[in-house]
Amino acid sequence: MTLNFDLWVDRSHSDSVKWNKYNNQDVIPLWVADTDFTSPPQVIKELQQRVAEGVFGYGFTPPELIDLVIKRLADRYEWTIKPEWIVWLPGLVCGLNVAVRATVSRQNSSLMPMPVYPPFMQAAQSEGRQFKSVNVTEQQQRWVADFSRAENLLDGSEKLLMLCNPYNPGGTVYRREELLEQQAFAQRHDLVVCSDEIHCDLILEPGLKHIPFASLNTDAEQRSITLMSPSKTFNLAGLGASMAIIPNPELRRKFIEASNGIVPHVNILAYVAATAAYRDGEEWLDAQLDYLRGNRELVMTRINAMPGLRMLAPEGTYLGWIDASALPVQDPYRFFVEAGVGFSGGADFGAPAYVRINLGCQRALLEKALDRMEAALQALQR
């Protein structure tokens, strides 16, 4: 199979959210977490075949897809799950919201690492609910949630701990001992744990391995809601096929109950794409990871040589968290937009002095964006 991740796909005149944000502006969009790569060939082929049938009535989850998910989790992550644990969803963000509604009353609260992917905060504040922040700090060149200081935050109202592994925005892949610390914290305070693991297949650092929170031990399993999806892995986000894996039957019942009448069924084309991706997408995924590692190396080398910027190497995801706090500008996000580069603004994540870069694009485009950044910073120094 010949795979070319340098292939340019013009999305500027399509329905792309990523590219339409700066429509009619000379701004390179490196923000929302989808990539500019075409999906695996078998996914495209099977979608075309399904569309050619011409009938798009209600569908059900393909048994093959369930089998593929179970096998994948066992083979890749040594996590044995049962079919009935899987609750299919049309997106991971709705899973975050359902998890909050199922476990947190309006008088209770959630906990989450900060800064964090913005939908965590939005879900936690739904219908007037509250949340508390566990500070993420730099530890040995990695972004790590500091649970040692979180005890002082608690007042007994907390019901849900929302985790993100690999960590978005910082790209940390949590080690077993770090996850066990999080599990012990949740156990001490009797917290349900909702673990967003959507980037689990995108491990960039050689030698690292994703560990599902629920696979740690029986206690972790029984208090967990694990959110996963093929969407980031295979660039299927616009199709919408995700899952919540919930071993505890009572917790699963509450989750399903909270979603009834609100969360729609998964799109039939999303099922087709997810099945094809999980069955036939590994060669494509391996090639994408190699390409993303090259992009990571390029970005790390150039950004850390720019005055006023610093970026730790993301261990997973295709996202980078850039510290722009040393820049003599009030709003780093706006500064770079004016320079022709559109990042995700750090203020949305709870850290206004940072910006998040999406590395999932053709290398030539990334180089062009880095050139623009460099030029803007040089002009700033004059």
KEFI-756735 format. One record per residue: x negated, y negated, z negated of N, C-alpha, C, O in turn; residue in three letters. Coordinates in pm, whole numbers, plus 32768, in hexadecimal, padded with zeros to 4 digits. Layout:
BEGIN
XYZXYZXYZXYZALA;...
//
This chain:
BEGIN
7FAC807780008000800080007FA77F8380007F4E7F767FACMET;7FBF7F28805E7F757EAC80647FC37E3F801A80347E1F803ETHR;7F877E097FB47FC87DA37F627F767D237F687EFE7D267F50LEU;7FB77CB57F867F707C377F987FB07BCC7F3F80167B917F63ASN;7F747BB37ECC7FAA7B507E6F7F827AC27E957FB07A627E56PHE;7F2D7AB47EFB7F0F7A317F327F767A047F9A7F7279937FC9ASP;7FD37A5E7FBC80397A3E801F808F79C97FEF80C979CF7F83LEU;80977961804080E578EB801B81787900803D819A792180AFTRP;81CF78EC7FDB825F78F07FEF829478657FCE828B78387F5CVAL;82CB7821803082FC7799801B8383779E7FD483E977C2800FASP;8383777A7F5583FE77797F06843776ED7EF6849D76DA7EB4ARG;83F5768B7F31841A75FF7F1984A275DC7F5684E1757B7F2BSER;84CF76287FB98550760A7FF885B876777FD8861C7685801EHIS;859E76C27F6D85F9772E7F46864777047EC9864A768E7EA5SER;868677667E8986D3774A7E0F867C775A7D9186B1776C7D24ASP;85F977547DA1859E776B7D3285A676FB7CCA858F76867CEASER;85C6771F7C4F85C676BF7BE0853B76847BCE852A760C7BB8VAL;84D876DB7BD9844D76B27BC5842676437C2683EB75DF7BFELYS;844676577CA5841A75F97D0C847675817D1D844C75187D4CTRP;84F575907CF7855375217D09854B74BA7C9A8582744C7CA8ASN;850974DA7C2C84FC74787BBF84BA73F87BF084DF738A7BC8LYS;845874087C47840F73937C7A842B73807D1083D2735B7D5DTYR;84A6739B7D3584CE73907DC184B273047DF784D172A07DB7ASN;847772FF7E6E845372817EB183E972327E6683D871BA7E7FASN;83A072737E0B832E72357DC982B272887DE882BA73017DFBGLN;824172467DED81C3728E7E05818D72C17D7F812672937D4CASP;81D573237D4881B1735D7CC781AC73F57CD6820C74327D05VAL;813C74337CAF812D74C47CB4816F74FF7C37814574DF7BC8ILE;81D675547C47821E75877BD281D976027B9581D3766D7BD1PRO;81A675F07B1D8165765D7AD481A7766A7A4B8163766E79E4LEU;822A76717A4A8270766B79CA82BE76EB79AD82877746796ETRP;833C76F579D78392776579AD835377EC79D0830C77F87A34VAL;836D7851797B832878D279878368792E79EE83A1799579CDALA;835D79057A6D836779677AD982ED79537B3282AE78E97B2FASP;82CC79B67B80825679AD7BD4827E798F7C6582F379997C8ATHR;821A796A7CB48233794F7D42820C79C67D9981F879B87E12ASP;82027A3D7D5B81DD7AB67DA5825A7B007DD382BE7B057D8APHE;82567B387E4B82C47B8E7E7582C77C0B7E1E825E7C3E7DF6THR;833D7C3C7E01834D7CB17DAA831B7D2F7DF082FF7D2C7E68SER;830F7D9E7DA782DD7E1A7DE4832B7E407E6283A57E307E65PRO;82E87E717EC8832A7E937F4883A17EF17F3984057EE27F7EPRO;83967F547EDF84047FB27ECF84807F707E9484F07F977EB3GLN;846B7F0B7E4084DD7EBF7E0B85267E787E7C85A17E7F7E85VAL;84DA7E357ED185177DED7F4285617E4E7F9E85D07E327FCBILE;85227EC07FBB855E7F23801485E37F587FDD86457F618026LYS;85E47F7A7F5D865E7FB57F2486CC7F4E7F1187427F707F19GLU;86A77ED17EF8870C7E687EF4874C7E557F7D87C57E457F89LEU;86F97E587FE5872D7E4A806D878D7EBD808F87F57EA780CCGLN;87697F35806787BF7FA9807F88447F9B803688AE7FBA806DGLN;883E7F6C7FBA88BA7F5F7F6B89137EF27FA5898D7F027FADARG;88D77E837FCE89247E15800A89667E43808C89D67E1B80ABVAL;89207E9780D789567EC8815789D57F1B81448A237F2981A2ALA;89EA7F5180CC8A677F9C80B48AE07F4080BE8B4C7F6B80E7GLU;8ACE7EC180988B377E5D80AD8BA67E5C80478C047E0D8055GLY;8BA07EB07FE18C077EB17F798BC47E987EF28B637EDB7ECFVAL;8BF97E377EA88BB77E0E7E2B8C187E0F7DB68C257DAD7D6DPHE;8C5B7E7E7DA68CB77E8E7D368C6D7EA87CB48BF27EA97CAFGLY;8CBB7EBF7C4A8C7F7ED87BC78C257F547BCC8C427FB47C13TYR;8BB97F4F7B808B5D7FC17B7B8B3D7FE77AEC8B687FA67A8DGLY;8AF180527ADD8AC6807D7A588A2F80917A5A89F280947AC4PHE;89F5809E79E5896580AE79DA893B81337A1A896F819C79F2THR;88E181327A7B88B581AF7AB98871820A7A52881681DC7A0CPRO;889982877A48885582E479EC87BF82EB7A06877182FD79A9PRO;879682DD7A84870682E07AA486BD826F7A5D864D82817A2EGLU;86FC81FA7A5786BC81877A1686A981A17981863F81827949LEU;870D81D97942870081FA78B3868E825C789D863D824B7842ILE;868782C278F0861A832578E6859182E378FC8531830378B6ASP;858A8288795D850C8244797984DE81EE7904846781EB78E4LEU;853C81A778C4851A8154785084E781AA77DE8482818977A0VAL;852B821877C2850282717754847782A8776F842282AB7715ILE;845F82D577E883DC830C780B837082A27807830082BB77DALYS;8390822B7837832E81BE783A8300819877AE828981877794ARG;8360818C7754833E816576CB82EC81D17685829481B47634LEU;830B824E76A482BD82BC7669823082C176A381CF82D27659ALA;822582B2772681A282BE776981488247774E80D182577733ASP;818181CF7755812E815677488116812D76B880AB80FB7696ARG;817A814276638174810975DD8186816F756C818B814B74F6TYR;818E81EE7591819C8259752E8214823F74D2820E82577459GLU;827F820F750C82F981F074C3836A824874FA8390823B756FTRP;839E82A074A7840882FA74CF848F82BE74A984AA82A67434THR;84E282A5750D8566826C74F385D282C9752A85B583247578ILE;864E82B1750086C182FE752D871782A8758A871B822E757BLYS;875B82E775EA87AC8299764A8811823E7607882881CE7635PRO;884F826C759A88B9821D755B888381A0751488D1814974EDGLU;88018197750387C7812074C487C780A7752287BA803674F4TRP;87D580BE75A487C580547607884B800C761E88B0804A763DILE;88487F87760F88BA7F337630888D7ED876A388327E867693VAL;88CC7EE8771888A17E9D778E88DA7E10778C894C7DFA7762TRP;88897DB177B988AC7D2377B488897CE1783988307D107880LEU;88CE7C74785C88AE7C2C78D8883B7BC878C988237B787923PRO;87F77BCC785887857B73784287567B7C77B387A37B9F775AGLY;86D77B5D779E86A17B66771886D07AF476BE86E37B097646LEU;86E37A7D76F4870C7A0C76A287947A25766287A97A0275EDVAL;87F07A6176AC88707A80766D885E7AE675FD88AA7AE7759DCYS;87F97B3E760B87D97B9C75A087AD7B56752187D27B8074B4GLY;875D7AEC752E87357A9D74BA87AF7A62747587BB7A6573FALEU;880A7A2C74C5888279EE748D88DE7A54744A89147A3A73DEASN;88EE7AC7748889437B2F744D89057B6173CA894C7B7A7369VAL;88817B7173C8883D7B9E734E88577B3D72DB886F7B68726AALA;88527ABB72F7886E7A58729088FE7A63726289197A6771EAVAL;895C7A6772BF89EA7A6C729C8A0E7AEB724F8A687AEB71FBARG;89C67B58726C89E57BD8722C89AE7BE3719E89DE7C33714FALA;894A7B92717D89047BA670FD89007B2C70A288E27B39702BTHR;891C7AB670D7890B7A3B708A898F79EE708689C279C470EEVAL;89C679DB700E8A3E798970018A1778F5700389A078D57002SER;8A78789F70058A5A780F70088A1D77DF6F8589E277746F80ARG;8A2B782C6F1B89F078086E9B896278416E8C891A781D6E2FGLN;893B78986EE888B778D76EE0885778986F45887A78396F8AASN;87DE78D06F4C877B78956FA5872079006FE1872079736FB7SER;86D278D570458671792B708885E478F6706D85D178857041SER;8582794B708884F47927708384B77943710A84DF79A2714ELEU;845678F171328412790A71B1838A78C771B0837678657169MET;832C78FC720082AA78B8720E82BC7836725A8312782A72B1PRO;826977D47238826D7753727E81E07726729C818877327246MET;81C876F27316822676DB73848255775E73C2821777C773B1PRO;82C57756740A82FF77CF7443835377AD74BE837A773A74D3VAL;836B7814750E83C2780C7584844577C7755E848A77F77503TYR;846B7758759F84DB770575738560774D755B85A5772874FCPRO;858977B275AB860877F4758D861178367504867F784F74D3PRO;859F785374C485A37883743A85E8781B73E28644783B7398PHE;85BB779F73EB85F3773573978684771973BB86D777037363MET;86A1771B743C872A77007468878A776A743487F9774B7407GLN;875F77E9743A87B47855740887C6784A73718834785C733DALA;8759782D732A875D7829729887B477B6726487E577BC71F3ALA;87C7774E72B6881676DA728A88A676DE72BF88F0767D72AFGLN;88CD774C72FD89547754733489BD774572C789AE777B7259SER;8A2576FC72E68A9776E7728C8A6C76B172048AA576D5719DGLU;8A06765B720389DC761A71888982766A712C896A764170BBGLY;895076DD715B88F6772C7107886F76E770F788507688713FARG;881F77197099879E76DE707A872E77457091874777BD7093GLN;86B3771270A18640776D70A585C9772F705E85C476B6704APHE;856B7782703884EE77576FFA847A77877050848477EB7097LYS;840B773F704883997759709E8327779C7052830477746FE3SER;82ED780270918271783E70628202780570B98202781A7133VAL;81A577BF707D8140777670CA80E277D5711480AF783570D9ASN;80CC77BB7193806A780571E37FE877B671E17FE6773F7201VAL;7F7B77F971BC7EFA77B671B27E92780072077EA47874722ATHR;7E2777BB72257DB977FA726D7D65784C720D7D33781971A9GLU;7D5678CC722C7D05792671DA7CAB797672387CDB79CA7284GLN;7C2A795D72317BC779A372837BED79A073177BF37A087359GLN;7C05792873487C23791073D67CA7794E74047CB8796C747AGLN;7D04795F73A67D87799573C77DF17947737B7DD87914730EARG;7E68793F73B57ED97901736F7F25796C73207F5779CC735ATRP;7F2C795A729B7F6779C172447FC6797E71E07FA4791871A4VAL;803B79B971CE809B7987716B806679A370DE803E7A1470BFALA;8066793D708B802B794770048097796B6F9E80D479136F60ASP;80AD79ED6F8C81137A196F2E80E67A0E6E9D81387A166E42PHE;806579FC6E86803479F06DFC806A79726DB88075796E6D3DSER;808C790D6E0680C178916DCE815878846DDE819378206DB5ARG;819678E86E18822578DD6E35827D78F76DBB82F178CD6DB8ALA;8247793C6D578297795E6CE082D378E16CA0834578E36C71GLU;828678746C9F82B477F96C5D832777B66CA68367775C6C6FASN;834277E16D2083AE77A46D6D843877D86D46849D77966D5DLEU;843B784F6D0A84B878996CFE850D786B6C8984DA78476C1FLEU;8591786C6C9E85EF784A6C32865B78B56C2186BA78A36BD6ASP;864B79256C6986AB79936C5D871979926CC4876979EF6CCBGLY;871E79286D15878879206D7B876279676DFC87B579776E55SER;86E679916E0786B279C76E8586E77A546E9F86EA7AA86E45GLU;87107A6C6F1A87447AEF6F4086FB7B2B6FB986FB7BA56FCBLYS;86BC7AD5700C86847B03708A85F87ACA709E85E17A52708CLEU;859A7B2170C385147AF870EA85097B0B718185187B7A71B3LEU;84EE7A9F71C984E37AA4725B844F7AA2728184087A417265MET;84237B0C72C183977B1B72E883887B19737F83E97B2D73C9LEU;83107AFF73AC82F37AF8743B826B7B39745382057B02742BCYS;826A7BAE749581EF7BFA74AA81F57C407532824A7C967547ASN;819C7C1B759081367BB3758981747B2A757181E47B0C759APRO;81257AD6752D81537A5674FC815E79EF756C810079D875B7TYR;81D179B3757581ED794775D3820578C97581826B78BE753DASN;81A7786775878153784475F880C0786D75F3807B785B7657PRO;808D78A275877FFC78AF75777FBB792975B47F41792F75BEGLY;800C798D75DD7FD57A03761F7F967A6A75C47F527AC575F5GLY;7FA97A6075407F6F7AC174E27FB37B4874F0802D7B5174F9THR;7F627BB274F17F957C3C74E87F777C6A74597F037C7D7435VAL;7FDE7C7B74097FCB7C9A737C7F937D2673677FBE7D8773A5TYR;7F327D2E730C7EF67DAD72E87F4E7DF672827FA77DBA7245ARG;7F357E7672727F887EC772197F8B7E8F718B7FF57E86714EARG;7F157E6971567F127E3870CC7F607DB570BD7F997D9B7054GLU;7F627D6471267FAF7CE7712180447D04712680927CC470E0GLU;806C7D63717880F97D8B717D81267DCA70FB81977DB570CFLEU;80CF7E1870BD80F07E55703C81027DEA6FD081567DF96F77LEU;80B57D7F6FD880C77D0F6F7B81507CD06F8F81947CAF6F2EGLU;81797CC0700D81FC7C88702B826C7CE56FFA82D17CB96FC4GLN;82577D67700E82BA7DC96FE182C77DCA6F4983367DD26F14GLN;82577DC26F0382597DC06E7082A17D426E3E82EC7D486DDDALA;828A7CD36E8182CE7C566E5E83657C676E6F83B37C426E17PHE;838D7C9F6EE1841C7CB56EFA84587D146E9584CA7D016E69ALA;840F7D7A6E7084407DDC6E0E84517D9B6D8484B67DB26D41GLN;83EF7D4A6D5B83F87D086CD784727CAF6CCD84AE7CA26C62ARG;84977C726D3C85047C106D3985827C426D7E85DF7BF56D97HIS;85847CC36D9D85F97D056DD7862D7CBB6E5386A27C966E5BASP;85D27CA76EB385F37C5E6F2D86047CBD6FA385B87D1D6FB2LEU;86687CA36FF5866F7CE2707986037CA070CE85EA7C2870C1VAL;85C47CED7125855A7CB7717C85877CC1720D85A27D2F723FVAL;85907C4E725085AA7C4B72E085257C2F732484EE7BC27317CYS;84F37C90736D846E7C8573AB847B7C77744284A47CD47488SER;84577C02747484577BE6750483D57C20753D83697BED7523ASP;83E27C8B758C836D7CCE75C583757CD1765E834B7D31769EGLU;83AB7C65769683C37C60772683427C62777783437C8D77EBILE;82D27C33773C82537C31778381FC7CAA776381837CA7777AHIS;82367D14772E81E77D8576FB81927DCA7766812A7E037745CYS;81BC7DC677E281707E09784E81007DB2788580AE7DE178D4ASP;80FB7D34785B809D7CD5789580287CBB7836801A7C4E7800LEU;7FD77D2078227F627D1777C97EE87CF8781E7EC17D477875ILE;7EAB7C8578067E3C7C5678587DB47C7C781F7D547C8F786ALEU;7DAB7C86779C7D2A7CA0775C7D0B7D3577617D567D857729GLU;7C9E7D5D77A47C7B7DEC77AC7C6A7E2877207C317DEB76C6PRO;7C9D7EA177117C8F7EE876937D017ED376317D0B7F1C75CEGLY;7D567E70764A7DC87E5975F17E417EA876207E4F7EC97695LEU;7E997EC475C17F127F1175DF7F867ED675917F7A7EB6751BLYS;7FF67EC775D5806D7E96759180A27F01753280A67F777553HIS;80CB7ED574BA81077F2F745781937EFB7437819F7E8F73FDILE;81FD7F42745B82837F16743682927F10739F82697F6C7358PRO;82CD7EA4736D82E27E9672DD832D7F0F72A583087F44723CPHE;83947F3B72EA83E97FA772B883A2802D72B083D08088726CALA;8330803972F682E780B972F7828880C87281824A81307272SER;827C8060722C821A806271BE823680D1715A81DC811D7136LEU;82B380DA712D82DA813B70C68373813C70BE83B680F17105ASN;83A8818F7068843A819E705D847C811E702E84E880FA705ETHR;843D80D96FD08478805C6F9E84837FF6700E84EC7FB6701FASP;84187FE5705A841B7F8670CA84867FAD712F84CF7F577161ALA;848F802E714C84F2805E71AB85808038718285CF800871D3GLU;85A0804D7103862A803E70D586537FAD70BE86CA7F9270ADGLN;85F57F5170BC861B7EC470A986067E73712986077DF87124ARG;85F37EB5719C85C67E6D7213862D7E677284867D7EC27299SER;86257DF772CB86657DE3734D85F37DBF73AC85B87D54739FILE;85D47E17740A85657DFF7467859C7DD674EE85EF7E1C7528THR;856F7D64751F859E7D3175A085317D45760984C07D1775F9LEU;85567D8B767584F97DA876E2853E7D95776885B97D8D776FMET;84EE7D8F77D285267D7B785884BA7D9278C084447D7C78A4SER;84E07DBC7939847F7DC079A8846D7D3979EB84217D2D7A4BPRO;84B27CD279BB84BB7C547A0584367C0B7A1384147BE17A81SER;83EA7BFC79A783697BB979B283037C1479F682B37BE77A47LYS;83077C9379D582A77CF37A0A82A87CF67AA2823E7CF47AE1THR;831E7CFB7ADD832C7D107B6E836A7C997BB783927CA57C2BPHE;83737C267B7483AE7BAC7BAC843D7BC27BDC845E7BAC7C51ASN;84927BEF7B7F851F7C0A7B9B857C7BB07B4985F27BCF7B3ALEU;85467B427B1285927AF57AAF86187AC57AE386797AC17A97ALA;86207AA07B63869D7A6D7B9987097AD67BA9877E7AB37BBFGLY;86E57B557B9F87487BC07BAC878B7BE17B2788027BFC7B23LEU;873F7BDE7ABA877C7BEB7A3587997C797A0A880C7CA37A0AGLY;87317CC379E487437D4679A586E67D4D792D866C7D4F793DALA;871F7D4F78B686D17D55783A87137DBA77DD877F7DEE77F9SER;86D07DD4776F87087E35771086E47E12768186787DDC7666MET;873E7E31762887227E2F7599871B7EC1756E87777F0F7589ALA;86AF7EE6752C869F7F6E74FA86B07F6A7463865F7F2E741CILE;871C7FAA743287437F9B73A5875B8026736A87C68060737DILE;86F9805D7322870780E472EB877180F0727D87B681567275PRO;877F808A722A87DB809071B9886B808671EB889080207226ASN;88BF80EC71D4894680EB720F899E807A71DC89EE80447228PRO;89918054715C89E37FE7712689B87F6171618A0C7F0E7182GLU;89367F4D716D89037ED371AA892A7ECC723D894C7E617271LEU;89267F3F7280894E7F44730D89E27F25731C8A0A7EDF7379ARG;8A337F5872C28AC37F3C72C68ADE7EA672B78B2F7E6E7300ARG;8A997E66725A8AAB7DD672468A7E7D8872C18ABE7D2572E7LYS;8A127DB372FE89DF7D7073758A437D7A73E78A627D167428PHE;8A777DF173FF8AD87E05746B8B587DB7744F8B937D7B74AAILE;8B827DB773D18BFB7D6F73AA8BEB7CD973C38C487C9773F3GLU;8B757CA473A28B5D7C1573B48B567BEE74478B6D7B7A746AALA;8B387C4E749E8B2C7C30752D8BAE7C4675798BBD7C1575E9SER;8C0D7C8E753D8C8A7CAE75838CD57C3075AD8CEA7BD4755DASN;8CFE7C2C762C8D4D7BBE765F8CFC7B4276818D317AE276B8GLY;8C7A7B4376608C247ACF76798BB67AEF76DE8B9B7AA17739ILE;8B787B6476CE8B097B8B77228B3B7BE177968B777C4A777EVAL;8B247BB778128B557C0678848B017C83789C8A947C927865PRO;8B357CDA78F08AEB7D5279158A747D2D796D8A6E7CC179A8HIS;8A167D89797489A17D7479C889C87D7E7A5A8A197DD37A81VAL;898E7D287AAB89A57D257B3B897B7DAA7B7B89127DE07B58ASN;89CA7DDF7BD689A97E607C1489277E5B7C6288DF7EBF7C68ILE;89077DE97C9E88887DDD7CE788127DDA7C8687A47E067CA8LEU;88287DA57C0E87BF7DA57BA9879C7E357B8187277E557B6DALA;88027E8A7B7687EA7F177B5687987F5B7BC5873C7FA87BA9TYR;87BA7F3C7C41876F7F757CB286DD7F4B7CAB86837F9E7CB8VAL;86C67EC97C94863E7E947C9085EF7ECE7C1B857B7EF47C2BALA;862E7ED37BA685E97F077B2F85C27F9A7B4385547FC37B1EALA;861C7FE87B7C860080767B92858B80877BF2852F80D47BD7THR;858E80407C618522804B7CC3849D801C7C88843480587CA1ALA;84A17FB07C3A84267F7A7C0083E77FDB7B9D836F7FF57BA3ALA;843780117B448402806D7ADF83D580F17B1E837881317AECTYR;8416811A7B8B83F181987BCA8376818A7C24831E81E07C24ARG;8371811C7C71830D81127CDC82B580967CD5826F80777D35ASP;82B9804D7C6582747FCD7C6281EB7FCB7C2181B07F5F7C15GLY;81B6803D7BF58139803A7BA880C0800C7BF9806D7FC17BC6GLU;80B580367C758044800A7CC680497F737CD97FE27F2F7CD1GLU;80BF7F3E7CF380D17EAE7D0180AD7E687C7F80697E017C81TRP;80DA7E9D7C0D80BE7E607B8B80287E5C7B6F7FF47DF77B41LEU;7FE47EC97B8B7F537ECC7B757F0C7E617BC97EB17E1E7B9AASP;7F387E547C467EFC7DEF7C9E7F1B7D627C6D7EC57D0A7C72ALA;7F967D4C7C3E7FBA7CC97C097F657CA77B8E7F367C367B81GLN;7F517D087B367F007CEE7ABF7E717CC97AE37E367C6F7AA6LEU;7E397D0C7B467DB27CE97B747DAF7C597BA67D517C0E7B89ASP;7E147C337BF17E1B7BAC7C287E2B7B457BB87DE97ADD7BB9TYR;7E837B637B597E997B067AE97E1C7AF67A947E017A897A61LEU;7DCF7B617A857D517B567A3A7CF17AF77A807CA97AAB7A3FARG;7CEE7AFD7B047C9C7A9F7B507CCC7A0F7B3D7C7B79B47B2FGLY;7D5079FC7B3D7D8779777B257D6579467A997D4378D17A85ASN;7D6E79A07A387D4D797C79AE7CBC794E79A37C9F78E97963ARG;7C62799779E27BD4797479DD7BBC78EA7A1B7B71789979E5GLU;7BFC78D17A8E7BEF78507AD17C1E77DF7A767BD9777B7A64LEU;7C9577EF7A3D7CD0778579EA7C7E776F796B7C6576FC7945VAL;7C5477DA792A7C0377CD78B07B82778178CC7B5D77287881MET;7B3F77A579377ABF776579587AD176D079747A85767E7942THR;7B3576AF79C37B43762479ED7B8375CC79817B56755B796BARG;7BEB75FD793F7C2E75A978DC7BD2758D78657BCF751D7832ILE;7B8975F178387B3275DA77C47AB7758677E57A6C7561778CASN;7AA4756978657A3A750C788D7A70747E789F7A23742178B8ALA;7AF3746C78927B3073E878A37B30739C781F7B4F73D677B7MET;7B0D731D78207B0A72CF77A47B9472C277667BF5729F77AAPRO;7B9D72DE76E47C1A72CD769B7C787343769E7CE3733D7661GLY;7C5373AF76E37CAA742576EC7C6574A076B27BEB74AB76B5LEU;7CB674FA767D7C83757976497CEF75E276567D6575C8763CARG;7CC8765A767F7D2876C676907CE8774A76657C7D776E7695MET;7D2A779176097CFE781675E27D2B787A764C7D927867768CLEU;7CDE78E3765E7CFE794776C47D7D7993769F7D8179D37636ALA;7DE7798D76F27E5D79DE76D57E3E7A7376E77E097A9C774EPRO;7E5F7AC276827E477B5376887EB27B9A76D87E9B7C057711GLU;7F277B5F76DD7F967B9677297FEB7B2577617FD17AB17745GLY;80507B4677B180A67AEB77FB80587AAE786F7FE27ACD7880THR;80987A5A78BF80517A0D7924805C7978790480647923795CTYR;805D795C7880806E78D4784E7FF578AA77FD7FB778FD77BALEU;7FD2782B78017F6477F877B27F91777E77627FE477307791GLY;7F5A776F76EA7F827705768E7F0E76A276837EA776C07647TRP;7F1F762C76BD7EB375CB76CA7EBF7561765E7F24751C7653ILE;7E567554760E7E4F74EE75A67E1E746D75E57DAB7463760FASP;7E76740975EB7E54738776257E51731A75BA7E5B72A375D9ALA;7E457343753C7E4D72E374CD7DDA727E74CE7DE772127495SER;7D6972A0750E7CF6724475137D0071DF75857CAC71877591ALA;7D6671EC75D87D76718C76467DAA710676117E00710475B8LEU;7D78709876447DA9701476197E296FED76617E326F82769EPRO;7E8D7046765B7F0F702B76997F7C704C76357F6A70A275DEVAL;7FED70087641805A701E75E280A8709E760080D670E375A5GLN;80B670BE76828107713076AB80BB7180771580BF715C778BASP;807571EC76EE8027723A774F807B727277C1804F72767834PRO;80F4729C77A2814B72D2780B8162726978788150728578EFTYR;818A71F2784F81A7718778B08129715C78FA812E713E7971ARG;80B8715978B38038713578F18019719279677FF0716579D1PHE;802C72157952800B727379BD807372737A2C805172897AA1PHE;80F1725A7A0B8156724D7A75813171D97AD1813B71E57B4BVAL;8107716B7A9780DF70F87AE8806271167B3A804870D57BA0GLU;8014717A7B0C7F9E71A57B597FC1720E7BC27F6B723A7C0EALA;804272377BC6806E72977C2A806D73277BFE806A73817C52GLY;807073407B78807173C97B4480E073D47ADC80E0738B7A78VAL;813E742E7AF281B1743B7A9981A774B37A3D81C675237A65GLY;817A749D79C281747506795C81F8750C790F825374BE7928PHE;8201756A78B2826A7566784C823A750B77DC81CA751C77ABSER;828C74AC77B58265744F774C8260749176C482BC74DA769FGLY;81F77478767981E874B675F68251748D7591826D74D77533GLY;828D741575A382F473E875458367744B753C83A1745D74D1ALA;8389748B75AB83F774EC75AC83D675667556843175AA7526ASP;835675817542832A75F374F3830F75CC746182F27622740EPHE;8318754C744482F9751B73BE826D74E773AE823F74D7733DGLY;822674CA741D819C749A74188184743674888153745D74F2ALA;81A573B67474819F735474E08115733B751A810A7309758APRO;80AB735C74D18022734275017FEE73B1755C7F7A73AF7584ALA;80447412757C801D748475CF80717486764F80DA74477657TYR;804074D076B1808F74F37727807975877745801175C07724VAL;80DE75C5778380D1765277A880C5765F783F81147626788AARG;806076AA786A804776BF78F88073774C7920805D77AC78D6ILE;80AF7758799480D577D879CF806B77FD7A37805A77B67A9AASN;8025786C7A207FBA78997A7A7FEE78F17AEC7F9F791D7B40LEU;8070790B7AEF80A6796C7B4F80C4792F7BD6813779267C00GLY;805A79067C1B806B78CC7C9F7FEF78EC7CF37F8D79227CC0CYS;7FF578CA7D717F8578E07DCB7F0C788F7D997F1A781D7D6DGLN;7E9778CB7DA27E1F788D7D697E0078077DAA7DD177AB7D67ARG;7E1977FB7E2A7DFF777D7E6F7E54770C7E347E24769B7E28ALA;7ED1772A7E117F2776C57DD47EF476A07D497EF4762B7D23LEU;7EC877057CFE7E9076ED7C7A7E1476947C827E0376397C31LEU;7DBF76AF7CE37D46765D7CF57D6A75CD7D187D2A756F7CE9GLU;7DD175BC7D697DFE75367D8E7E3074EB7D127E1374757D01LYS;7E7A75307CBC7EAC74F37C407E3774CD7BE47E3774627BA8ALA;7DD575257BD97D6075097B847D1174937BBA7CDC74437B6CLEU;7D0774877C3E7CC474137C7A7D0C73927C547CCC732E7C34ASP;7D9073957C577DDE731E7C347DCB72F97BA07DBE72847B7DARG;7DC8735D7B4B7DB073447ABD7D2773047AA77D1972A37A5DMET;7CC5733C7AE87C3D730A7ADB7C3372797B087BF572267AC5GLU;7C70725B7B787C6C71D27BAC7CB071707B4D7C7E71027B36ALA;7D23719A7B157D6C71437AB87D1B71297A397D1C70B97A06ALA;7CD7718E7A077C86717E798F7C0C712879A87BE370DB7951LEU;7BD271357A1D7B6070E07A407B8B704E7A4A7B436FF47A1EGLN;7BFF70367A847C336FAD7A8E7C506F737A037C416EFB79EDALA;7C786FCA79A87C966F9F791F7C196F6D78D77C216F167880LEU;7BA86FA378FD7B2A6F7F78B97AEB6F0078F07A8F6EC978B3GLN;7B1B6ED179617ADE6E5A799D7AFF6DDB79507AD36D6E7976ARG;
//
